[in-house]
Amino acid sequence: MSPAHPLRTLTRRARPKRPLTPTARVLRLRRRISLLFALTSAVGLIAMAVLAVRSDSARWREQLDHAMDADTSWALGLLETDENGRLATDVLADTVNTGCPPLTVLLVNGDDPDRTGGGLTVQHAPSEPCLSVSPGVVLEAGQAAARTGEAHGFDRRTTSGGPVRVFALPFYAPEAAEDEGPQGVLVAMADATAQRDDHRRLVWVVTGGCAVLVLLSAAVGHVLSGRAVRPALAALGQQEAFLADAAHDLRTPAASLRTLAETALRGETDSTEVHRRTLRLAEGMGRLVDGLLTRARLMSGTATVARQPLRLDQLVEAVVEEVTEANAEGHRVRVEAEDTVVVADPDLVRRAVGNLLGNALAHGHAPGLPADVLVTVARDGTLTVEDAGPGLPPEVADALFERFRSGSGSTGLGLSIASWVAHAHGGTLTAGSGERGGARFVLRLPTSSD
C-alpha cells in the first residue's frame, strides 16, 4: 500500500438540508412563540421573586437590628463614669441580665490617638452567654462600628454553627469633642435561626411558585399560539388539499389527451372521432376544474351562503331541463315536485342538485343501458334523487361524501360539494338503497316555516 499523501485530506460532503414545508415552518413558529412567551414570563417572575426574597431578607435583619438597637440604647443609659472619667460597668452588670441577649462592652484603647477602633479591649462580657461566638467576631463588629462611628449589623455563626445576628453600637464620652471618636462600643447578639428558617421557607415557596407559574404560562402560551396559527394551518391544509385534488383529478384526463394526440399524429384513427373524444375530455376537465374551484371556495369561506326564499321545485325542474337537453345518451329523468319554498342560496343549491343528478346519470345504470332517475320534491324541503342502477357499494357507504371515495371510479367531488352545501344551510344529505334497488340520495333543506 502506498502511503497517504501528507497534503491530502478526506472531507465528507455535508448533505443539503431538506427545506421545511410551510406547515412545518408554521409549527416551528408556534413553538418559538410558546418559548418566547414562557421566557418572557420567566424573566418577569424571576425578577419579582428576587425582589421579594431580597426584601424579606432585609426585613428580618432590620427587625433584629431594631430590637438590638433598643436593647443597647437602654443598656447605654446604665453606663457611668467615675471621677477620673473612666467608664464603670458595675450598674450595667448588676441591673441587666446580660446572659441573654449577651451584651459586651468594648473600650477604645488609650494608645489609639485617632480612636478609629484599631485597638479595643473588652471592658465587660457575660460570663455565661446564651449565644457564644468567637472573640474575633465581637472585636470585628466593634472595630467596624468604632471606625465609622455608626451602628452596624452583621451575619455571623455561633461556635456551634448556628446563625446569629451581631449588632454593634458606638458610644461617646459625655464631654467629648465633635471630632473625637467613640469611647467604646456596645455589642449585642440575637439568635437568627427562626428568621433564617422562615426566610428559607419563603425562598422555597417563591421558587416553587415561579416554576409552576412558568409552566402554566408556557402551557397558556402554547394554547394561545396554537389558536393564533390555526387559521394559517387551516389555509395551508386547504391549499394542500386543493393541490392534491387538482393533481389527482387532472392526471387521468391529461394522460388521455396526450394519448389521443399521439394517436392522431400517427394517423391511426379518424380525425372526427379524435375531435369528438377531445371535446368530451375537454368538457370533463372543465367540470373537474369548476368543481375543484367551487370546493376550494366553499372550504376557504370565500363563497358565502346568501340565504333567501327559494322555490325548490322550480329550481329542480330547471336543472333537470338543462341536463336533459345536454343528454346525448338517452337517459330518462322524471320529476315529481310539490310547491316548496326553502331558505337557501340559489347558486349553491343549484350546484348541489346538479351534482346529485349528474352522479345518478353517471353511475345509476348498468353498462350500455340508459339511466332511469326519479327526482321528487316534498313540501318539507326534501329532495330525493333515486336511480335504478346497481346501488351503492357497501364498503364505501360510510365515506361516500369524502373526496376520492365515491367508489365508482370518479373523484367524489360532486357528492362532497353537495354534502357541504347541505350542512352549510343547516340541512342534511344522506344516502341509502332505493325501492328499485338503486341508490337514493335525500337532501333536506330548511323551509321558510322552520
C-alpha positions in Angstrom: 0.0 0.0 0.0 1.3 3.4 -0.9 1.4 5.9 2.0 -1.2 8.6 2.0 -0.1 12.0 0.6 0.6 14.3 3.5 -1.4 17.1 1.9 -4.4 15.0 1.0 -7.3 15.3 3.3 -10.6 13.4 3.2 -13.7 15.5 3.6 -17.2 14.4 3.9 -19.6 16.5 1.9 -22.5 17.6 4.1 -25.9 16.6 2.8 -28.1 19.6 2.0 -30.9 20.0 4.4 -34.3 19.4 3.1 -36.4 22.6 3.1 -39.1 22.7 5.6 -42.7 22.5 4.4 -45.0 25.5 5.0 -46.8 23.5 7.7 -43.5 22.6 9.4 -42.5 26.3 9.4 -45.8 27.4 10.9 -45.4 24.7 13.6 -41.9 25.8 14.3 -43.1 29.4 14.6 -45.7 28.2 17.1 -43.0 26.5 19.2 -40.9 29.7 19.1 -43.9 31.8 20.2 -44.6 29.4 23.0 -40.9 29.5 24.1 -40.8 33.3 23.9 -44.0 33.6 25.9 -42.5 31.2 28.6 -39.2 33.0 28.7 -40.8 36.4 29.0 -43.0 35.2 31.8 -40.0 33.5 33.4 -37.9 36.7 33.3 -40.7 38.7 34.9 -41.4 36.1 37.6 -37.8 35.6 38.4 -37.3 39.4 38.8 -40.3 39.6 41.1 -39.1 36.6 43.1 -35.6 38.1 43.5 -37.1 41.4 44.7 -39.4 39.5 47.1 -36.6 37.4 48.5 -34.3 40.3 49.0 -37.0 42.4 50.6 -37.7 39.6 53.1 -34.0 39.2 53.8 -33.6 42.9 54.5 -36.8 42.9 56.6 -35.9 40.3 59.1 -32.4 41.7 59.5 -33.8 45.2 60.1 -36.2 43.7 62.7 -33.4 42.1 64.6 -31.2 45.2 64.4 -34.1 47.3 65.6 -34.7 45.1 68.6 -31.0 45.0 69.5 -30.7 48.8 69.0 -33.4 49.2 71.6 -31.6 46.9 74.0 -28.2 48.5 73.5 -29.6 52.1 73.8 -31.3 51.2 77.0 -28.1 49.5 78.3 -26.2 52.6 77.3 -28.0 54.5 79.9 -26.7 52.2 82.6 -23.1 53.0 81.9 -21.5 55.5 84.3 -18.1 57.3 84.5 -16.2 57.8 87.7 -14.4 60.9 89.0 -11.5 60.2 86.7 -13.7 59.9 83.6 -13.2 56.2 83.4 -16.2 54.0 82.3 -17.9 52.0 85.1 -20.0 48.9 84.2 -21.0 47.9 87.7 -24.5 49.2 87.4 -24.9 47.5 84.0 -23.7 44.2 85.3 -25.9 44.4 88.4 -29.1 45.6 86.7 -29.2 43.8 83.3 -29.1 40.0 82.9 -26.5 40.2 80.2 -26.6 36.4 79.7 -29.4 36.7 77.0 -29.2 38.7 74.9 -25.4 38.9 75.6 -24.1 42.5 75.8 -20.4 43.1 75.5 -18.8 46.5 76.3 -15.6 47.3 74.3 -13.4 50.3 75.1 -11.1 52.1 72.7 -7.5 51.9 73.9 -5.8 55.0 75.0 -2.9 54.3 72.7 -5.3 54.7 69.7 -5.0 58.5 69.3 -7.4 58.7 66.4 -9.9 56.4 68.2 -10.6 54.5 64.9 -11.1 51.2 66.6 -7.6 50.0 65.8 -7.3 48.7 69.4 -10.2 47.6 71.5 -10.3 45.9 74.9 -13.2 44.1 76.5 -14.5 46.0 79.5 -17.4 43.8 80.2 -18.6 40.4 78.8 -21.3 38.0 80.1 -19.8 35.0 81.9 -22.4 32.5 80.6 -24.0 34.0 77.4 -26.9 32.2 75.7 -25.1 32.8 72.4 -21.4 32.1 72.1 -19.2 33.4 69.3 -15.5 33.6 68.9 -13.8 36.7 70.3 -12.7 37.7 66.9 -16.4 38.2 65.8 -17.1 40.6 68.7 -13.9 42.5 68.0 -14.5 42.7 64.3 -18.0 44.1 64.9 -16.7 46.6 67.4 -13.9 47.8 65.2 -16.3 48.4 62.3 -18.6 50.5 64.5 -15.7 52.4 66.1 -14.1 53.1 62.7 -17.3 54.6 61.1 -18.9 55.9 64.2 -22.3 54.4 63.2 -24.2 51.3 64.3 -23.6 48.1 62.2 -25.2 44.7 61.9 -23.5 41.5 60.8 -24.5 38.0 59.9 -22.2 35.5 61.7 -22.1 32.0 63.1 -22.0 30.8 66.7 -19.4 28.5 67.9 -21.9 25.7 67.4 -22.6 26.7 63.8 -26.0 28.4 64.3 -26.9 31.7 62.6 -26.6 34.8 64.7 -27.1 38.5 64.1 -24.4 40.7 65.7 -25.1 44.4 66.3 -22.5 47.0 67.3 -23.4 50.5 68.7 -20.7 53.0 69.3 -21.0 55.4 72.3 -19.2 58.7 73.2 -17.9 60.3 76.3 -20.2 62.9 77.8 -17.8 65.8 77.2 -16.2 64.5 74.0 -15.3 66.9 71.2 -17.2 66.8 67.9 -14.1 65.5 66.1 -13.3 63.0 68.8 -14.0 59.3 68.0 -16.2 57.0 70.1 -15.2 56.0 73.5 -16.3 52.4 73.1 -18.8 50.1 71.5 -21.7 48.0 72.8 -22.0 44.7 71.0 -25.2 42.6 71.2 -26.2 39.3 69.6 -29.6 37.7 68.7 -30.4 34.2 67.5 -31.4 34.3 63.8 -32.4 30.6 63.5 -36.2 31.2 63.3 -35.8 34.1 60.9 -33.4 32.1 58.7 -35.9 29.2 58.6 -38.8 31.4 57.7 -36.7 33.0 55.0 -35.6 29.7 53.6 -39.3 28.5 53.5 -40.2 31.7 51.7 -37.4 31.1 49.2 -38.7 27.5 48.5 -42.3 28.7 48.2 -41.4 31.5 45.8 -39.2 29.2 43.8 -41.8 26.5 43.5 -44.5 29.1 42.7 -42.3 30.6 40.0 -41.7 27.2 38.5 -45.4 26.4 38.5 -46.3 29.8 37.0 -43.7 29.4 34.3 -45.0 26.0 33.3 -48.5 27.4 33.4 -47.6 30.4 31.3 -45.8 28.0 28.8 -49.0 25.9 28.6 -51.1 29.0 28.1 -48.7 30.4 25.5 -48.7 27.1 23.7 -52.5 27.1 23.6 -52.7 30.8 22.5 -50.0 30.3 19.9 -52.0 27.3 18.6 -55.1 29.4 18.3 -53.0 32.1 16.6 -51.6 29.8 13.9 -54.7 27.8 13.5 -56.0 29.9 10.6 -52.7 29.7 8.9 -52.6 25.9 9.3 -56.2 25.7 8.0 -55.3 27.8 5.0 -52.2 25.6 4.3 -54.3 22.5 4.7 -56.9 23.8 2.2 -54.1 24.7 -0.2 -52.5 21.3 0.1 -55.9 19.6 -0.3 -56.6 21.7 -3.4 -53.3 20.8 -5.0 -53.8 17.1 -4.2 -57.3 17.3 -5.7 -56.0 19.0 -8.8 -53.1 16.6 -9.2 -55.4 13.6 -8.6 -58.2 14.7 -10.8 -56.3 16.1 -13.8 -53.8 13.4 -14.1 -56.1 10.9 -15.9 -57.7 13.3 -18.4 -54.3 14.9 -19.2 -52.9 11.5 -19.9 -55.9 10.6 -22.0 -55.4 13.8 -24.0 -51.8 13.0 -24.6 -52.5 9.5 -25.7 -55.2 10.8 -28.0 -52.9 13.4 -29.5 -50.2 10.8 -30.1 -52.7 8.5 -31.8 -53.9 11.4 -34.0 -50.3 12.2 -35.0 -49.7 8.6 -36.1 -52.9 8.7 -38.1 -54.3 5.6 -36.6 -57.8 7.0 -36.0 -60.4 9.1 -37.8 -60.0 12.9 -37.2 -63.7 13.3 -36.5 -63.5 10.7 -33.7 -60.4 12.4 -32.4 -62.2 15.7 -32.2 -65.2 14.2 -30.6 -63.2 12.5 -27.9 -61.0 15.6 -27.4 -64.2 17.7 -26.9 -65.5 15.2 -24.4 -62.3 15.2 -22.5 -62.1 19.0 -22.5 -65.6 19.2 -21.2 -64.8 16.7 -18.4 -61.7 18.6 -17.5 -63.7 21.8 -17.4 -66.2 20.2 -15.0 -63.3 18.9 -12.9 -61.7 22.4 -12.7 -65.0 24.0 -11.9 -65.7 21.5 -9.1 -62.2 22.0 -7.7 -62.5 25.7 -7.6 -66.0 25.6 -6.1 -64.9 23.2 -3.4 -61.9 25.4 -2.6 -64.1 28.5 -2.4 -66.6 26.7 -0.1 -63.9 25.3 2.2 -62.0 28.6 2.5 -65.1 30.6 3.2 -64.8 32.9 0.2 -68.0 31.6 -1.2 -70.5 32.8 1.4 -74.0 31.4 1.8 -76.6 34.1 0.7 -79.8 32.7 2.1 -83.1 33.8 0.6 -86.6 32.3 0.0 -86.3 29.9 -3.0 -88.8 27.8 -4.9 -87.0 24.5 -4.7 -89.4 22.7 -7.1 -88.8 25.3 -9.8 -85.1 25.2 -9.4 -85.0 21.4 -9.6 -87.2 21.5 -12.8 -84.8 24.0 -14.4 -81.7 21.9 -13.5 -83.4 18.7 -14.9 -84.3 20.5 -18.1 -80.7 21.7 -18.6 -79.4 18.2 -18.0 -82.0 16.6 -20.3 -81.2 19.0 -23.2 -77.5 18.2 -22.9 -78.2 14.5 -22.6 -77.0 12.6 -25.6 -77.2 9.1 -24.3 -81.0 8.7 -23.9 -81.2 8.9 -20.1 -84.6 9.2 -18.6 -85.3 11.7 -15.8 -88.7 12.1 -14.2 -89.7 14.9 -11.8 -92.4 14.7 -9.1 -92.4 18.1 -7.4 -94.7 19.9 -5.0 -94.7 23.6 -4.4 -91.8 24.0 -1.9 -90.2 27.2 -0.5 -86.8 26.8 1.2 -84.4 29.4 2.6 -81.1 28.8 0.8 -78.5 30.1 -1.6 -79.8 29.5 -5.2 -76.4 29.1 -6.7 -75.2 26.6 -4.2 -78.4 24.6 -4.2 -78.3 24.5 -8.0 -74.8 23.1 -7.9 -75.8 20.5 -5.3 -78.8 19.4 -7.2 -76.8 19.2 -10.4 -74.1 17.1 -8.7 -76.7 14.7 -7.3 -78.4 14.4 -10.7 -75.1 14.1 -12.6 -74.0 11.3 -10.2 -77.2 9.4 -10.7 -76.9 9.7 -14.5 -73.2 8.6 -14.5 -73.4 5.7 -12.1 -77.1 4.8 -11.7 -77.4 2.4 -14.6 -75.9 -0.8 -15.9 -73.2 -0.6 -18.6 -74.6 0.0 -22.0 -78.1 0.9 -20.7 -79.7 4.3 -20.2 -80.3 5.6 -16.7 -83.8 5.9 -15.2 -83.8 8.6 -12.5 -86.7 9.8 -10.4 -86.5 13.2 -8.7 -89.1 14.1 -6.1 -89.5 17.3 -4.1 -91.7 17.4 -1.0 -93.2 20.3 0.8 -91.0 19.8 3.9 -87.9 20.8 1.8 -86.8 17.2 1.0 -85.2 16.5 -2.4 -84.9 12.8 -3.3 -82.8 11.6 -6.3 -83.3 7.8 -6.9 -81.9 5.7 -9.7 -82.4 2.1 -10.8 -78.7 1.2 -11.0 -76.7 -1.4 -9.2 -76.9 0.5 -5.9 -74.1 1.7 -3.5 -71.1 -0.5 -2.7 -71.2 -1.4 1.0 -67.5 -0.7 1.5 -67.9 3.0 0.6 -71.2 3.7 2.2 -69.7 5.4 5.3 -67.2 7.5 3.4 -69.4 8.3 0.4 -69.3 12.1 0.7 -65.5 12.3 1.1 -63.3 13.3 -1.8 -61.7 10.4 -3.7 -64.1 7.9 -2.1 -67.1 7.6 -4.4 -66.2 4.0 -5.2 -67.3 4.2 -8.8 -64.2 5.4 -10.5 -64.9 9.1 -10.0 -63.3 11.7 -7.7 -66.2 12.1 -5.3 -66.0 15.9 -5.5 -69.6 16.3 -6.6 -71.1 14.4 -3.6 -68.6 16.1 -1.3 -69.7 19.6 -2.5 -73.4 18.6 -2.2 -72.8 17.4 1.3 -71.1 20.7 2.2 -73.9 22.7 0.7 -76.4 20.7 2.8 -74.5 21.3 6.1 -73.8 24.9 5.3 -77.6 25.5 5.2 -78.3 23.5 8.3 -79.6 20.6 6.4 -78.5 17.0 5.7 -77.6 14.7 2.9 -78.0 11.0 3.3 -77.6 8.0 1.0 -79.2 4.6 1.0 -80.9 2.0 -1.1 -83.9 2.9 -3.1 -87.1 0.9 -3.7 -85.9 -0.1 -7.2 -82.6 -1.5 -5.9 -80.5 1.5 -6.9 -79.1 4.4 -4.9 -81.2 7.0 -3.2 -79.9 10.4 -2.1 -82.0 12.5 0.2 -81.2 16.3 0.5 -83.1 18.1 3.3 -83.0 21.9 3.4 -84.7 24.3 5.9 -88.1 25.7 4.7 -89.4 29.2 5.3 -91.6 27.8 8.1 -88.7 26.3 10.1 
